[in-house]
Amino acid sequence: MKNSNVAIIGSGINGLVAANYLQRNGCKVTIIERKPTVGGACVSELMSFGGTQQKYALGASVLGLMQKFVYEETGLSTVLQSFAPDHPKIIYFPGDSEPTLIYRDPSQLDQEFSKKWGETGDVEAFRVDEGRVIKFLQDGYKAARTPTLSDARNNLGETLTKLWITGDAKSLLDHYFTSERAKIYMAMNVSESGPVSLSDPYSAFTMPLMSSGSVFDGYYGFVKGGIWKITEKLKELAIVMGEAQSLEDQQMLQQLIAALINYVPGFDAYGKLLIPGRDFYQHEDIYLDKKIPENQRGLRNGLASELLHKKMVDMQYEGME
Ligand SMILES: Cc1cc2nc3c(=O)[nH]c(=O)nc-3n(C[C@H](O)[C@H](O)[C@H](O)COP(=O)(O)OP(=O)(O)OC[C@H]3O[C@@H](n4cnc5c(N)ncnc54)[C@H](O)[C@@H]3O)c2cc1C
């Protein structure tokens, strides 16, 4: 695999992490992204509110599912600051005068559920069994092994596999809990994760899956500056680590080359192009002047083919507007 040329389609967090591992193992990576921005579902948008500009998350907002070894091995842990609150989560149901605290410690949680919600089920057993399924998943992540049902049955046994993986969330919650509130709270993971009914087969699996991130032991944490720093930093690391160009530069080059090749006098795409300031094509004026006379068309074509040969042998037209 070393010294291979690898193309990755999509610059979401997974494409960027894959690029990071491949680059560190000596591959030359080209990421092809159809959108003008890097990051997929882990990006921000700028809004203006009351005269203040504020970035907010368009998709992912908290650091949840990432594995600790990925966070460390990619180099993210050295360039980002992240934290998870120590304080237990605070839950209010309508009409509650005091909150229910979601303790990490299973026996404390057991007592809290019992006191606040009259729970008489087995909260500790829920956490212990969930922990076994989570460990099975995390071992698979580390070994880069896709989990299969037969692996799960061998590892967890038939009963846990049926309850936690192939089964439905309602049966899982009825198995461990008696109070509606405990069931509703635990079921939130399922309903926020997708349009799935709690009675659907495999819906139980959402619960251990959503808690299988290991940066904060299954809990959600935050990244200083916003979660989108994850993809921004992965992009920066990709550029530092190899010959990889920034994805925006690649796209601009693609547009530039397309514009040059399909040159039509007055075509106003030239005016919109941003030119990456590098090498021999640093002179923006050439490109920004859309009234370049016809007799200079050769210059454009020559430049286009030079760009093509030097920079974009592997260029992709995928996603060009
Ligand atoms: C609203 C929302 C909230 C979320 N909240 C959280 C959260 O708080 N915490 C958390 O951990 N997770 C959260 N998630 C999940 C998390 O954001 C995603 O699991 C993760 O970002 C997915 O990364 P990915 O690389 O697999 O895919 P994506 O981020 O979807 O990236 C795929 C990329 O591939 C590109 N692409 C696709 N097809 C092509 C093609 N043919 N050619 C070129 N490019 C292509 C797309 O443009 C995109 O940039 C949330 C997701 C959403 C949608």
Ligand as a Chemical Component Dictionary entry (heavy atoms), coordinates in Angstrom:
data_LIG
# 
_chem_comp.id                   LIG 
_chem_comp.type                 NON-POLYMER 
_chem_comp.pdbx_formal_charge   0 
_chem_comp.three_letter_code    LIG 
# 
loop_
_chem_comp_atom.comp_id 
_chem_comp_atom.atom_id 
_chem_comp_atom.alt_atom_id 
_chem_comp_atom.type_symbol 
_chem_comp_atom.charge 
_chem_comp_atom.model_Cartn_x 
_chem_comp_atom.model_Cartn_y 
_chem_comp_atom.model_Cartn_z 
_chem_comp_atom.pdbx_ordinal 
LIG C1  C1  C 0 -27.984 17.399 11.630 1  
LIG C2  C2  C 0 -26.898 16.440 12.101 2  
LIG C3  C3  C 0 -26.450 16.519 13.411 3  
LIG C4  C4  C 0 -25.444 15.648 13.841 4  
LIG N1  N1  N 0 -24.963 15.780 15.117 5  
LIG C5  C5  C 0 -23.903 15.050 15.493 6  
LIG C6  C6  C 0 -23.257 15.321 16.721 7  
LIG O1  O1  O 0 -23.641 16.262 17.450 8  
LIG N2  N2  N 0 -22.191 14.549 17.068 9  
LIG C7  C7  C 0 -21.730 13.540 16.254 10 
LIG O2  O2  O 0 -20.770 12.860 16.624 11 
LIG N3  N3  N 0 -22.304 13.295 15.079 12 
LIG C8  C8  C 0 -23.349 14.037 14.675 13 
LIG N4  N4  N 0 -23.921 13.826 13.449 14 
LIG C9  C9  C 0 -23.367 12.766 12.632 15 
LIG C10 C10 C 0 -22.049 13.202 11.992 16 
LIG O3  O3  O 0 -22.132 14.549 11.598 17 
LIG C11 C11 C 0 -21.809 12.327 10.775 18 
LIG O4  O4  O 0 -21.857 10.965 11.193 19 
LIG C12 C12 C 0 -20.471 12.583 10.131 20 
LIG O5  O5  O 0 -20.224 13.969 9.953  21 
LIG C13 C13 C 0 -20.466 11.831 8.818  22 
LIG O6  O6  O 0 -19.221 11.981 8.202  23 
LIG P1  P1  P 0 -18.962 11.261 6.805  24 
LIG O7  O7  O 0 -17.580 11.637 6.383  25 
LIG O8  O8  O 0 -19.267 9.810  6.922  26 
LIG O9  O9  O 0 -20.066 11.824 5.819  27 
LIG P2  P2  P 0 -20.416 13.323 5.402  28 
LIG O10 O10 O 0 -20.066 14.289 6.477  29 
LIG O11 O11 O 0 -21.811 13.271 4.903  30 
LIG O12 O12 O 0 -19.421 13.609 4.203  31 
LIG C14 C14 C 0 -19.576 13.062 2.926  32 
LIG C15 C15 C 0 -18.932 14.025 1.947  33 
LIG O13 O13 O 0 -18.871 13.398 0.670  34 
LIG C16 C16 C 0 -19.254 14.322 -0.326 35 
LIG N5  N5  N 0 -19.726 13.529 -1.456 36 
LIG C17 C17 C 0 -20.751 12.664 -1.470 37 
LIG N6  N6  N 0 -20.846 12.098 -2.684 38 
LIG C18 C18 C 0 -19.865 12.622 -3.435 39 
LIG C19 C19 C 0 -19.454 12.431 -4.793 40 
LIG N7  N7  N 0 -20.096 11.571 -5.579 41 
LIG N8  N8  N 0 -18.400 13.140 -5.246 42 
LIG C20 C20 C 0 -17.740 14.007 -4.427 43 
LIG N9  N9  N 0 -18.091 14.218 -3.140 44 
LIG C21 C21 C 0 -19.141 13.543 -2.656 45 
LIG C22 C22 C 0 -20.322 15.159 0.338  46 
LIG O14 O14 O 0 -20.466 16.406 -0.300 47 
LIG C23 C23 C 0 -19.748 15.310 1.765  48 
LIG O15 O15 O 0 -18.882 16.426 1.892  49 
LIG C24 C24 C 0 -24.902 14.678 12.974 50 
LIG C25 C25 C 0 -25.353 14.603 11.655 51 
LIG C26 C26 C 0 -26.331 15.491 11.217 52 
LIG C27 C27 C 0 -26.778 15.430 9.779  53 
# 
loop_
_chem_comp_bond.comp_id 
_chem_comp_bond.atom_id_1 
_chem_comp_bond.atom_id_2 
_chem_comp_bond.value_order 
_chem_comp_bond.pdbx_ordinal 
LIG C1  C2  SING 1  
LIG C2  C3  SING 2  
LIG C2  C26 DOUB 3  
LIG C3  C4  DOUB 4  
LIG C4  N1  SING 5  
LIG C4  C24 SING 6  
LIG N1  C5  DOUB 7  
LIG C5  C6  SING 8  
LIG C5  C8  SING 9  
LIG C6  O1  DOUB 10 
LIG C6  N2  SING 11 
LIG N2  C7  SING 12 
LIG C7  O2  DOUB 13 
LIG C7  N3  SING 14 
LIG N3  C8  DOUB 15 
LIG C8  N4  SING 16 
LIG N4  C9  SING 17 
LIG N4  C24 SING 18 
LIG C9  C10 SING 19 
LIG C10 O3  SING 20 
LIG C10 C11 SING 21 
LIG C11 O4  SING 22 
LIG C11 C12 SING 23 
LIG C12 O5  SING 24 
LIG C12 C13 SING 25 
LIG C13 O6  SING 26 
LIG O6  P1  SING 27 
LIG P1  O7  DOUB 28 
LIG P1  O8  SING 29 
LIG P1  O9  SING 30 
LIG O9  P2  SING 31 
LIG P2  O10 DOUB 32 
LIG P2  O11 SING 33 
LIG P2  O12 SING 34 
LIG O12 C14 SING 35 
LIG C14 C15 SING 36 
LIG C15 O13 SING 37 
LIG C15 C23 SING 38 
LIG O13 C16 SING 39 
LIG C16 N5  SING 40 
LIG C16 C22 SING 41 
LIG N5  C17 SING 42 
LIG N5  C21 SING 43 
LIG C17 N6  DOUB 44 
LIG N6  C18 SING 45 
LIG C18 C19 SING 46 
LIG C18 C21 DOUB 47 
LIG C19 N7  SING 48 
LIG C19 N8  DOUB 49 
LIG N8  C20 SING 50 
LIG C20 N9  DOUB 51 
LIG N9  C21 SING 52 
LIG C22 O14 SING 53 
LIG C22 C23 SING 54 
LIG C23 O15 SING 55 
LIG C24 C25 DOUB 56 
LIG C25 C26 SING 57 
LIG C26 C27 SING 58 
# 
